Every structure is written in C-alpha cells, then in structure tokens.
Amino acid sequence: MKDAFAQRQTKQIRTEDLLIEINVTGVEEESLVNIQISGGADALKLRSIMDKLNYIQKQ
C-alpha cells in the first residue's frame, strides 16, 4: 500500500471481502489522494476506522 503513494497512479488492493482503490493525483504535499473502499464486512470495518480519523477530508 505504501508504494501507491510514491507516484501519480491508481492502485487496487483486493482480498476476498475487500477492495481498496487508491488514486494519487501527484506527489506534492497538497496533492489529492482519493481512497475508495468497497466489499463486505472487512470493508465496513476499515471504513469505520477511517471515518474516525480527524486528518482525513471526507466527501
């Protein structure tokens, strides 16, 4: 997952119950990073954890 943030790109990480898509728009400090999470129970758990983080701008 860490490699996904090194350059402008879109990466997907898949497991049986989870899909994480990371879209990095650039490597500058202010570049946007979009993270989409979908799937079943594991996706809901991860989404719940990420929703509690204060430094993530949610849309």
HTML snippet that shows the backbone in 3Dmol.js (N, CA, C, O; Angstrom):
<script src="https://3Dmol.org/build/3Dmol-min.js"></script>
<div id="view" style="width:600px;height:400px;position:relative"></div>
<script>
const pdb = `
ATOM      1  N   MET A   1       0.832  -1.192   0.000  1.00  0.00           N
ATOM      2  CA  MET A   1       0.000   0.000   0.000  1.00  0.00           C
ATOM      3  C   MET A   1       0.877   1.256   0.000  1.00  0.00           C
ATOM      4  O   MET A   1       0.547   2.240  -0.662  1.00  0.00           O
ATOM      5  N   LYS A   2       1.974   1.226   0.728  1.00  0.00           N
ATOM      6  CA  LYS A   2       2.859   2.383   0.803  1.00  0.00           C
ATOM      7  C   LYS A   2       3.377   2.785  -0.578  1.00  0.00           C
ATOM      8  O   LYS A   2       3.534   3.975  -0.854  1.00  0.00           O
ATOM      9  N   ASP A   3       3.643   1.813  -1.442  1.00  0.00           N
ATOM     10  CA  ASP A   3       4.140   2.097  -2.786  1.00  0.00           C
ATOM     11  C   ASP A   3       3.151   2.908  -3.614  1.00  0.00           C
ATOM     12  O   ASP A   3       3.555   3.624  -4.530  1.00  0.00           O
ATOM     13  N   ALA A   4       1.885   2.807  -3.308  1.00  0.00           N
ATOM     14  CA  ALA A   4       0.856   3.515  -4.073  1.00  0.00           C
ATOM     15  C   ALA A   4       1.004   5.027  -3.970  1.00  0.00           C
ATOM     16  O   ALA A   4       0.551   5.746  -4.861  1.00  0.00           O
ATOM     17  N   PHE A   5       1.626   5.525  -2.909  1.00  0.00           N
ATOM     18  CA  PHE A   5       1.729   6.963  -2.688  1.00  0.00           C
ATOM     19  C   PHE A   5       2.999   7.570  -3.266  1.00  0.00           C
ATOM     20  O   PHE A   5       3.193   8.780  -3.159  1.00  0.00           O
ATOM     21  N   ALA A   6       3.867   6.775  -3.873  1.00  0.00           N
ATOM     22  CA  ALA A   6       5.165   7.237  -4.350  1.00  0.00           C
ATOM     23  C   ALA A   6       5.096   7.990  -5.676  1.00  0.00           C
ATOM     24  O   ALA A   6       6.002   8.763  -5.988  1.00  0.00           O
ATOM     25  N   GLN A   7       4.045   7.781  -6.458  1.00  0.00           N
ATOM     26  CA  GLN A   7       3.934   8.445  -7.748  1.00  0.00           C
ATOM     27  C   GLN A   7       2.463   8.599  -8.133  1.00  0.00           C
ATOM     28  O   GLN A   7       1.577   8.004  -7.519  1.00  0.00           O
ATOM     29  N   ARG A   8       2.230   9.403  -9.152  1.00  0.00           N
ATOM     30  CA  ARG A   8       0.859   9.616  -9.641  1.00  0.00           C
ATOM     31  C   ARG A   8       0.378   8.328 -10.300  1.00  0.00           C
ATOM     32  O   ARG A   8       0.948   7.874 -11.292  1.00  0.00           O
ATOM     33  N   GLN A   9      -0.681   7.744  -9.734  1.00  0.00           N
ATOM     34  CA  GLN A   9      -1.170   6.462 -10.243  1.00  0.00           C
ATOM     35  C   GLN A   9      -2.455   6.056  -9.536  1.00  0.00           C
ATOM     36  O   GLN A   9      -2.884   6.694  -8.574  1.00  0.00           O
ATOM     37  N   THR A  10      -3.053   4.992 -10.028  1.00  0.00           N
ATOM     38  CA  THR A  10      -4.189   4.359  -9.371  1.00  0.00           C
ATOM     39  C   THR A  10      -3.817   2.921  -9.077  1.00  0.00           C
ATOM     40  O   THR A  10      -3.356   2.199  -9.961  1.00  0.00           O
ATOM     41  N   LYS A  11      -4.017   2.502  -7.838  1.00  0.00           N
ATOM     42  CA  LYS A  11      -3.706   1.131  -7.420  1.00  0.00           C
ATOM     43  C   LYS A  11      -4.954   0.507  -6.825  1.00  0.00           C
ATOM     44  O   LYS A  11      -5.777   1.186  -6.211  1.00  0.00           O
ATOM     45  N   GLN A  12      -5.080  -0.792  -7.018  1.00  0.00           N
ATOM     46  CA  GLN A  12      -6.160  -1.544  -6.388  1.00  0.00           C
ATOM     47  C   GLN A  12      -5.563  -2.657  -5.548  1.00  0.00           C
ATOM     48  O   GLN A  12      -4.624  -3.340  -5.957  1.00  0.00           O
ATOM     49  N   ILE A  13      -6.130  -2.820  -4.367  1.00  0.00           N
ATOM     50  CA  ILE A  13      -5.746  -3.906  -3.466  1.00  0.00           C
ATOM     51  C   ILE A  13      -7.012  -4.709  -3.212  1.00  0.00           C
ATOM     52  O   ILE A  13      -8.023  -4.168  -2.766  1.00  0.00           O
ATOM     53  N   ARG A  14      -6.948  -6.004  -3.498  1.00  0.00           N
ATOM     54  CA  ARG A  14      -8.143  -6.851  -3.386  1.00  0.00           C
ATOM     55  C   ARG A  14      -7.890  -8.030  -2.458  1.00  0.00           C
ATOM     56  O   ARG A  14      -6.816  -8.631  -2.454  1.00  0.00           O
ATOM     57  N   THR A  15      -8.904  -8.335  -1.682  1.00  0.00           N
ATOM     58  CA  THR A  15      -8.963  -9.590  -0.944  1.00  0.00           C
ATOM     59  C   THR A  15     -10.345 -10.176  -1.236  1.00  0.00           C
ATOM     60  O   THR A  15     -11.104  -9.619  -2.030  1.00  0.00           O
ATOM     61  N   GLU A  16     -10.657 -11.262  -0.614  1.00  0.00           N
ATOM     62  CA  GLU A  16     -11.949 -11.908  -0.860  1.00  0.00           C
ATOM     63  C   GLU A  16     -13.130 -11.014  -0.486  1.00  0.00           C
ATOM     64  O   GLU A  16     -14.176 -11.063  -1.132  1.00  0.00           O
ATOM     65  N   ASP A  17     -12.962 -10.198   0.556  1.00  0.00           N
ATOM     66  CA  ASP A  17     -14.076  -9.424   1.100  1.00  0.00           C
ATOM     67  C   ASP A  17     -13.822  -7.915   1.076  1.00  0.00           C
ATOM     68  O   ASP A  17     -14.517  -7.159   1.754  1.00  0.00           O
ATOM     69  N   LEU A  18     -12.819  -7.473   0.291  1.00  0.00           N
ATOM     70  CA  LEU A  18     -12.421  -6.073   0.379  1.00  0.00           C
ATOM     71  C   LEU A  18     -11.770  -5.617  -0.919  1.00  0.00           C
ATOM     72  O   LEU A  18     -10.985  -6.351  -1.518  1.00  0.00           O
ATOM     73  N   LEU A  19     -12.097  -4.405  -1.349  1.00  0.00           N
ATOM     74  CA  LEU A  19     -11.416  -3.751  -2.462  1.00  0.00           C
ATOM     75  C   LEU A  19     -11.071  -2.343  -2.016  1.00  0.00           C
ATOM     76  O   LEU A  19     -11.945  -1.573  -1.619  1.00  0.00           O
ATOM     77  N   ILE A  20      -9.784  -2.012  -2.084  1.00  0.00           N
ATOM     78  CA  ILE A  20      -9.323  -0.658  -1.793  1.00  0.00           C
ATOM     79  C   ILE A  20      -8.744  -0.105  -3.085  1.00  0.00           C
ATOM     80  O   ILE A  20      -7.856  -0.713  -3.683  1.00  0.00           O
ATOM     81  N   GLU A  21      -9.245   1.044  -3.517  1.00  0.00           N
ATOM     82  CA  GLU A  21      -8.695   1.704  -4.695  1.00  0.00           C
ATOM     83  C   GLU A  21      -8.108   3.028  -4.247  1.00  0.00           C
ATOM     84  O   GLU A  21      -8.786   3.842  -3.620  1.00  0.00           O
ATOM     85  N   ILE A  22      -6.837   3.237  -4.574  1.00  0.00           N
ATOM     86  CA  ILE A  22      -6.120   4.454  -4.190  1.00  0.00           C
ATOM     87  C   ILE A  22      -5.746   5.196  -5.463  1.00  0.00           C
ATOM     88  O   ILE A  22      -5.071   4.648  -6.334  1.00  0.00           O
ATOM     89  N   ASN A  23      -6.187   6.449  -5.568  1.00  0.00           N
ATOM     90  CA  ASN A  23      -5.872   7.285  -6.723  1.00  0.00           C
ATOM     91  C   ASN A  23      -5.041   8.462  -6.234  1.00  0.00           C
ATOM     92  O   ASN A  23      -5.543   9.332  -5.522  1.00  0.00           O
ATOM     93  N   VAL A  24      -3.764   8.488  -6.621  1.00  0.00           N
ATOM     94  CA  VAL A  24      -2.841   9.542  -6.220  1.00  0.00           C
ATOM     95  C   VAL A  24      -2.732  10.529  -7.377  1.00  0.00           C
ATOM     96  O   VAL A  24      -2.349  10.145  -8.482  1.00  0.00           O
ATOM     97  N   THR A  25      -3.067  11.801  -7.136  1.00  0.00           N
ATOM     98  CA  THR A  25      -3.088  12.794  -8.208  1.00  0.00           C
ATOM     99  C   THR A  25      -1.741  13.471  -8.424  1.00  0.00           C
ATOM    100  O   THR A  25      -1.553  14.146  -9.436  1.00  0.00           O
ATOM    101  N   GLY A  26      -0.810  13.310  -7.509  1.00  0.00           N
ATOM    102  CA  GLY A  26       0.516  13.912  -7.632  1.00  0.00           C
ATOM    103  C   GLY A  26       1.346  13.612  -6.404  1.00  0.00           C
ATOM    104  O   GLY A  26       0.866  12.997  -5.453  1.00  0.00           O
ATOM    105  N   VAL A  27       2.598  14.050  -6.428  1.00  0.00           N
ATOM    106  CA  VAL A  27       3.498  13.752  -5.310  1.00  0.00           C
ATOM    107  C   VAL A  27       3.815  14.984  -4.465  1.00  0.00           C
ATOM    108  O   VAL A  27       4.653  14.921  -3.565  1.00  0.00           O
ATOM    109  N   GLU A  28       3.157  16.092  -4.749  1.00  0.00           N
ATOM    110  CA  GLU A  28       3.345  17.295  -3.943  1.00  0.00           C
ATOM    111  C   GLU A  28       2.603  17.149  -2.615  1.00  0.00           C
ATOM    112  O   GLU A  28       1.690  16.332  -2.495  1.00  0.00           O
ATOM    113  N   GLU A  29       2.993  17.931  -1.634  1.00  0.00           N
ATOM    114  CA  GLU A  29       2.394  17.865  -0.300  1.00  0.00           C
ATOM    115  C   GLU A  29       0.877  18.076  -0.340  1.00  0.00           C
ATOM    116  O   GLU A  29       0.146  17.446   0.424  1.00  0.00           O
ATOM    117  N   GLU A  30       0.406  18.953  -1.221  1.00  0.00           N
ATOM    118  CA  GLU A  30      -1.018  19.282  -1.298  1.00  0.00           C
ATOM    119  C   GLU A  30      -1.781  18.463  -2.341  1.00  0.00           C
ATOM    120  O   GLU A  30      -2.959  18.731  -2.579  1.00  0.00           O
ATOM    121  N   SER A  31      -1.152  17.487  -2.958  1.00  0.00           N
ATOM    122  CA  SER A  31      -1.823  16.662  -3.970  1.00  0.00           C
ATOM    123  C   SER A  31      -2.931  15.835  -3.324  1.00  0.00           C
ATOM    124  O   SER A  31      -2.803  15.375  -2.190  1.00  0.00           O
ATOM    125  N   LEU A  32      -4.006  15.660  -4.061  1.00  0.00           N
ATOM    126  CA  LEU A  32      -5.136  14.885  -3.554  1.00  0.00           C
ATOM    127  C   LEU A  32      -4.879  13.391  -3.675  1.00  0.00           C
ATOM    128  O   LEU A  32      -4.258  12.920  -4.628  1.00  0.00           O
ATOM    129  N   VAL A  33      -5.371  12.669  -2.691  1.00  0.00           N
ATOM    130  CA  VAL A  33      -5.356  11.209  -2.715  1.00  0.00           C
ATOM    131  C   VAL A  33      -6.785  10.761  -2.437  1.00  0.00           C
ATOM    132  O   VAL A  33      -7.346  11.063  -1.383  1.00  0.00           O
ATOM    133  N   ASN A  34      -7.361  10.046  -3.378  1.00  0.00           N
ATOM    134  CA  ASN A  34      -8.719   9.525  -3.216  1.00  0.00           C
ATOM    135  C   ASN A  34      -8.633   8.051  -2.860  1.00  0.00           C
ATOM    136  O   ASN A  34      -7.924   7.288  -3.517  1.00  0.00           O
ATOM    137  N   ILE A  35      -9.348   7.656  -1.829  1.00  0.00           N
ATOM    138  CA  ILE A  35      -9.373   6.258  -1.403  1.00  0.00           C
ATOM    139  C   ILE A  35     -10.824   5.797  -1.410  1.00  0.00           C
ATOM    140  O   ILE A  35     -11.679   6.387  -0.750  1.00  0.00           O
ATOM    141  N   GLN A  36     -11.088   4.740  -2.160  1.00  0.00           N
ATOM    142  CA  GLN A  36     -12.421   4.146  -2.194  1.00  0.00           C
ATOM    143  C   GLN A  36     -12.340   2.753  -1.604  1.00  0.00           C
ATOM    144  O   GLN A  36     -11.434   1.982  -1.920  1.00  0.00           O
ATOM    145  N   ILE A  37     -13.294   2.440  -0.746  1.00  0.00           N
ATOM    146  CA  ILE A  37     -13.326   1.143  -0.074  1.00  0.00           C
ATOM    147  C   ILE A  37     -14.674   0.502  -0.373  1.00  0.00           C
ATOM    148  O   ILE A  37     -15.718   1.131  -0.199  1.00  0.00           O
ATOM    149  N   SER A  38     -14.650  -0.745  -0.821  1.00  0.00           N
ATOM    150  CA  SER A  38     -15.904  -1.456  -1.061  1.00  0.00           C
ATOM    151  C   SER A  38     -15.719  -2.925  -0.729  1.00  0.00           C
ATOM    152  O   SER A  38     -14.596  -3.413  -0.608  1.00  0.00           O
ATOM    153  N   GLY A  39     -16.820  -3.611  -0.587  1.00  0.00           N
ATOM    154  CA  GLY A  39     -16.782  -5.033  -0.263  1.00  0.00           C
ATOM    155  C   GLY A  39     -17.782  -5.358   0.828  1.00  0.00           C
ATOM    156  O   GLY A  39     -18.836  -4.731   0.934  1.00  0.00           O
ATOM    157  N   GLY A  40     -17.438  -6.340   1.629  1.00  0.00           N
ATOM    158  CA  GLY A  40     -18.340  -6.824   2.664  1.00  0.00           C
ATOM    159  C   GLY A  40     -17.967  -6.336   4.051  1.00  0.00           C
ATOM    160  O   GLY A  40     -17.710  -5.149   4.255  1.00  0.00           O
ATOM    161  N   ALA A  41     -17.938  -7.258   5.001  1.00  0.00           N
ATOM    162  CA  ALA A  41     -17.717  -6.926   6.410  1.00  0.00           C
ATOM    163  C   ALA A  41     -16.354  -6.274   6.647  1.00  0.00           C
ATOM    164  O   ALA A  41     -16.254  -5.329   7.429  1.00  0.00           O
ATOM    165  N   ASP A  42     -15.306  -6.763   5.985  1.00  0.00           N
ATOM    166  CA  ASP A  42     -13.977  -6.165   6.162  1.00  0.00           C
ATOM    167  C   ASP A  42     -13.954  -4.719   5.679  1.00  0.00           C
ATOM    168  O   ASP A  42     -13.312  -3.867   6.291  1.00  0.00           O
ATOM    169  N   ALA A  43     -14.646  -4.448   4.595  1.00  0.00           N
ATOM    170  CA  ALA A  43     -14.719  -3.088   4.070  1.00  0.00           C
ATOM    171  C   ALA A  43     -15.434  -2.167   5.056  1.00  0.00           C
ATOM    172  O   ALA A  43     -15.018  -1.026   5.256  1.00  0.00           O
ATOM    173  N   LEU A  44     -16.490  -2.652   5.661  1.00  0.00           N
ATOM    174  CA  LEU A  44     -17.213  -1.847   6.648  1.00  0.00           C
ATOM    175  C   LEU A  44     -16.353  -1.549   7.865  1.00  0.00           C
ATOM    176  O   LEU A  44     -16.400  -0.440   8.398  1.00  0.00           O
ATOM    177  N   LYS A  45     -15.565  -2.527   8.315  1.00  0.00           N
ATOM    178  CA  LYS A  45     -14.665  -2.308   9.456  1.00  0.00           C
ATOM    179  C   LYS A  45     -13.620  -1.253   9.123  1.00  0.00           C
ATOM    180  O   LYS A  45     -13.381  -0.341   9.915  1.00  0.00           O
ATOM    181  N   LEU A  46     -12.990  -1.374   7.945  1.00  0.00           N
ATOM    182  CA  LEU A  46     -11.966  -0.415   7.541  1.00  0.00           C
ATOM    183  C   LEU A  46     -12.565   0.971   7.378  1.00  0.00           C
ATOM    184  O   LEU A  46     -11.967   1.957   7.808  1.00  0.00           O
ATOM    185  N   ARG A  47     -13.714   1.059   6.776  1.00  0.00           N
ATOM    186  CA  ARG A  47     -14.382   2.350   6.587  1.00  0.00           C
ATOM    187  C   ARG A  47     -14.688   3.004   7.935  1.00  0.00           C
ATOM    188  O   ARG A  47     -14.533   4.215   8.091  1.00  0.00           O
ATOM    189  N   SER A  48     -15.118   2.209   8.897  1.00  0.00           N
ATOM    190  CA  SER A  48     -15.411   2.718  10.233  1.00  0.00           C
ATOM    191  C   SER A  48     -14.157   3.286  10.892  1.00  0.00           C
ATOM    192  O   SER A  48     -14.207   4.345  11.518  1.00  0.00           O
ATOM    193  N   ILE A  49     -13.047   2.592  10.752  1.00  0.00           N
ATOM    194  CA  ILE A  49     -11.771   3.067  11.313  1.00  0.00           C
ATOM    195  C   ILE A  49     -11.359   4.377  10.648  1.00  0.00           C
ATOM    196  O   ILE A  49     -10.977   5.328  11.331  1.00  0.00           O
ATOM    197  N   MET A  50     -11.436   4.428   9.326  1.00  0.00           N
ATOM    198  CA  MET A  50     -11.007   5.627   8.601  1.00  0.00           C
ATOM    199  C   MET A  50     -11.922   6.818   8.872  1.00  0.00           C
ATOM    200  O   MET A  50     -11.461   7.959   8.880  1.00  0.00           O
ATOM    201  N   ASP A  51     -13.193   6.571   9.090  1.00  0.00           N
ATOM    202  CA  ASP A  51     -14.127   7.660   9.393  1.00  0.00           C
ATOM    203  C   ASP A  51     -13.799   8.356  10.710  1.00  0.00           C
ATOM    204  O   ASP A  51     -14.163   9.516  10.902  1.00  0.00           O
ATOM    205  N   LYS A  52     -13.119   7.667  11.612  1.00  0.00           N
ATOM    206  CA  LYS A  52     -12.774   8.238  12.917  1.00  0.00           C
ATOM    207  C   LYS A  52     -11.506   9.086  12.874  1.00  0.00           C
ATOM    208  O   LYS A  52     -11.204   9.783  13.843  1.00  0.00           O
ATOM    209  N   LEU A  53     -10.760   9.042  11.773  1.00  0.00           N
ATOM    210  CA  LEU A  53      -9.519   9.804  11.661  1.00  0.00           C
ATOM    211  C   LEU A  53      -9.834  11.263  11.363  1.00  0.00           C
ATOM    212  O   LEU A  53     -10.567  11.569  10.423  1.00  0.00           O
ATOM    213  N   ASN A  54      -9.278  12.160  12.166  1.00  0.00           N
ATOM    214  CA  ASN A  54      -9.569  13.583  12.025  1.00  0.00           C
ATOM    215  C   ASN A  54      -8.836  14.247  10.875  1.00  0.00           C
ATOM    216  O   ASN A  54      -9.299  15.269  10.369  1.00  0.00           O
ATOM    217  N   TYR A  55      -7.705  13.701  10.444  1.00  0.00           N
ATOM    218  CA  TYR A  55      -6.896  14.378   9.436  1.00  0.00           C
ATOM    219  C   TYR A  55      -7.263  13.977   8.009  1.00  0.00           C
ATOM    220  O   TYR A  55      -6.586  14.387   7.067  1.00  0.00           O
ATOM    221  N   ILE A  56      -8.310  13.192   7.833  1.00  0.00           N
ATOM    222  CA  ILE A  56      -8.764  12.811   6.501  1.00  0.00           C
ATOM    223  C   ILE A  56      -9.966  13.664   6.133  1.00  0.00           C
ATOM    224  O   ILE A  56     -10.952  13.712   6.868  1.00  0.00           O
ATOM    225  N   GLN A  57      -9.878  14.344   4.982  1.00  0.00           N
ATOM    226  CA  GLN A  57     -11.008  15.129   4.490  1.00  0.00           C
ATOM    227  C   GLN A  57     -11.970  14.186   3.788  1.00  0.00           C
ATOM    228  O   GLN A  57     -11.594  13.499   2.838  1.00  0.00           O
ATOM    229  N   LYS A  58     -13.196  14.155   4.252  1.00  0.00           N
ATOM    230  CA  LYS A  58     -14.188  13.223   3.710  1.00  0.00           C
ATOM    231  C   LYS A  58     -15.154  13.951   2.792  1.00  0.00           C
ATOM    232  O   LYS A  58     -15.529  15.095   3.049  1.00  0.00           O
ATOM    233  N   GLN A  59     -15.556  13.275   1.711  1.00  0.00           N
ATOM    234  CA  GLN A  59     -16.523  13.865   0.782  1.00  0.00           C
ATOM    235  C   GLN A  59     -17.702  12.963   0.627  1.00  0.00           C
ATOM    236  O   GLN A  59     -18.630  13.282  -0.115  1.00  0.00           O
TER     237      GLN A  59
END
`;
const viewer = $3Dmol.createViewer("view");
viewer.addModel(pdb, "pdb");
viewer.setStyle({}, {cartoon: {color: "spectrum"}});
viewer.zoomTo();
viewer.render();
</script>
